[in-house]
Amino acid sequence: MAFWRTPVIALMPDITPSQYRSQANGIINLMGGLGAIISFLGGAALYKLDPRFPFWLGSVLVLVAALLVFIFIKEPKAYETDEVQPSLWASLKMIVQEKEKSAFRILLAIFFWFLSYTAIEAFFTLYAVKYLKYAEADGARLLGHLSLLFVIFALPAGILGSRLGRRKTIVAGICVMTLAMLAMFFVPVATLTLNLTKLPLLGQIPVISLILMVAGAAWALININSLPMVVDLTDAARVGTYTGLYYLFSTLSAIAGPNVNGWIIQLSGGNYNSIMIVAPIFMVIALVLMLGVHRGEANLAIK
């Protein structure tokens, strides 16, 4: 999967004008979210018929997707440059050594906000069971509310990033996400678990569900606009390399996040609520880093 993921994502900025990249990334995440929801529902139904069926269908869909890319996507064949393109590590070294640190700051910000997000993603079910006293299935269902709002806000987040500016939109998302996590830490358990209503498909909607929905929308503001910012820090010939750097920092954070936050829980004596006070610290670090980013907005000159 790693072999094709970065080239596939790099195709978006390759064939999309700079000023539309936030919206395009919103569409990508919207389609990915819809695909995941359909696959979970459809896969579960197929599994009941035969445990092999979801794997067969998945194999066919991957082949179909590859054919669609091959047939319909016309990528640029050459770029207007004769210089030798640096490798991923050489590009990272150049970014670190640059006098203007926008690229390095946003890559570090990506690392820290994923460090914060993975705290919720990895430990929320245990937080719900150990701290809120929910059943495991209810914890997973509540986290699904966050994911659902992320999918719903994927396209609006891209539009906001295009109209208000990507950095402002990301900063707003960081602030809202931080407040949502702090609310989960400070609001009493009795209030967090208070049921407000019941909705079809979503089930019971307690107060913490609303907080998670706000967090999902905020995460869309951050995540949808960050990749377009990264690729617009460079020229067209290095889009693939910078996309690789984006995934390098986000993946390293996804690896480190569960370990770091697991240690925090262990040091706190098994208090899973501790992640809701530590994760905002990582978000604040990302906020400080983003305030120093001065490049990466849409380039209207690129057509």
Secondary structure, 3 states (H helix, E strand, C coil): CHHHHHHHHHHHHHHCCHHHHHHHHHHHHHHHHHHHHHHHHHHHHHHHHCCCHHHHHHHHHHHHHHHHHHHHCCCCCCCCCCCCCCCHHHHHHHHHHCCCCHHHHHHHHHHHHHHHHHHHHHHHHHHHHHCCCCCHHHHHHHHHHHHHHHHHCHHHHHHHHHHHCHHHHHHHHHHHHHHHHHHHHHCCHHHHCCEEEEECCCEEEEHHHHHHHHHHHHHHHHHHHHHHHHHCCCCHHHHHHHHHHHHHHHHHHHHHHHHHHHHHHHHCCCCHHHHHHHHHHHHHHHHHHHHCCCCCCCCCCCC
